[in-house]
Amino acid sequence: MDPKARFSRAIDSQFKHLGREATYKGVTSKHSIRVIARRPEQLFSLRDEKMHGEKPQLEFRLSEVSSPSRGDEIDINGRIYRIEEEPRLDLHQLVWVADTLAKNSP
């Protein structure tokens, strides 16, 4: 088995065990996917003060969404996340990483 196929199987297993069901809403399509949510911490400087913040990131497989775009939405249990920046592919070109913003509360 070639290395890319091995990585693909490992990614599929990761999403099966750690991922959550979600609905991807693009301009022309709406379908079920699995996502892994992350909340990387960021420190912001405002004059002499340091502020702590989180920016939700969602990861989803290239095999489920071939070309995500800024403005597309992902619904996780009634909470809508809008993709704020152009998604980028991971090192192995198998997983999209999208910076998002929650639109509403459940």
N, C-alpha and C positions, 0 to 999 in steps of 0.2 A: 504494500500500500504506500503510495507516495505521501510526502509530508503534508501537502495541502489537504488531502483527504483525511489524514489523521487529525489535523487541526479542526477540520470541519466536523468530524464526529465528536471531538471533545467539546466544541462550541455547542453543538446540538444537545449534548448531555447536560452541559451547564444550564442552558435555557430550559430544558425539561425539568431540572431539579430546582433551580433558583428563580426562574422566570415567572411572570404573572400574565394571565390572560388579559388582553387589551384589544381595543378596536382602533385600527388605523384609518383615518379619514383624510384621503388625499383629494385633489381637485376632481379626479375622474373615478375614484374607487373608494370603497369602504369594505374592509375585511378584517378578520381576526388575526392577531399576531401574538407572540409572547415577548415581553419586555423585561429588562432588568433595570430597576431604578437605582440611581446613585445620587448622593447629595454631597458633592465635594465642597469642602470648606474653603472660603476665601477671606483674606484680610484686606480691608480697604483703609486707606489713610485719608482723613479729612482734617486738614490743618495739623494740629498736634495730637489728634485722637486717632486711635485704631478701632475700626469697627469690624465685627465678625458677620459674615453672611454665608448663605448657602444658595446655590443655583442648581435646581433639579436637572439632572442629566438622565436621559433614557437611552438604553442600548437595545437594538433589535437587529435581527439577522438580515443580511443582504438577500438571502434565499426567500424571505417573506416580503420584503419591500425593496424593489429594484432601484428606484430613484426618488427618494424622499426630497421634499422641498421645504424651504422656509415658509411658514404659514400653515402647513399641514397640522392636523391635530391627532392626538392619541388619547383615547378614553380608557381610563383604568378605574373600574368600579364607580362610574358616574363622575369622576373627577377628570376634567379636560385639561390636557397640557398642549400648548401651542409651541411648535418648533420655532425658536427665535432666530437662529443662525443656520446657515447652510450646514447640514450634517456632514460629518467626515467619517471615512472608513478607518478601521483599526489597522494595525501593522500587517495583519495577515489578509486584509481585504475581504473579511467575512462578516464583520459586525459594524453597523452604523452607530455612531455616537452623536446624539443630538442634545444641544442645550435647549431647555424648554422653560416655559413660564406657565404656572397653573392659572387657568381662567376662572375657576369657581371652586367652591367648597362643597363636599358631599353633604 
